[in-house]
């Protein structure tokens, strides 16, 4: 079906039906423009290689010591 065919059929609609068609087309186009939603879970494991050679307990203790010295 071509745009011309759709327009020809739209001309046969009542003004109220045309408005309904227009709203439906607007909603359809708006959905096409929406970006897909992303999930925070997609970030799971991102950067894990940074921590592979680090003793996390020692790192946390160092941070706590820094906080204690700052206060």
N, C-alpha and C positions, 0 to 999 in steps of 0.2 A: 504494500500500500504506500502511496506517495503522499507528500504533504498536500499537494493539490487535491487529491481525492479526499483527504481528511477535511480540508477546508470546504470542499463542495458539500460534504455531508454535514458539516457544522452549520452551514447556511440554512439547512433544512430544519435546524433545531429552533425551539422557541428562545426568546431572549433569556429566560430563566435557565433553560438547559445550557445555553451558551456560557452563562456565568458559572454554572456548575462545572462545565467542561474546562473552562479557564482555570478555576480553582484547582481542579484535579491535575491539570497539566503543570501548574505552578508547583504543587506539592511534589509531583514526580521529578521535576527538574531540580527542586531544592534538595531532594534526597540524593540525586546524582552528584551534587556539589559538596555534600558532606564528606568530611574526611572520616575514614574508619576509626572507630574508637580503639584506643590502645589499652593494654592491661599493664599494671605495675608489675605483674608477675613475669612479664617478658624480660625484665631486668634481672631476674634471679640468676645468680652465678656470675654476673658481669663483674669483671675485675678480680676474680678470685685468684688469678695467677700472681697478683701483687702480694698476696698474703702467704704464699706457699712456703717461703723461706724465713718467715718472721714468726718468732715465738709470741703469740698473741697475749699470753699472760704477762710476759715481761714488758711488752709494749703498753698494756693497760696500766701496769704498775708504774712505768715511767711517766705516763700521763698524769696519774694520780699524784705522783711526787711533784710534778710541775705545778699542778693546781694548788697543792699544799704550800709550795714556796711562793706562789703568787698572792696568797691571802695573808 
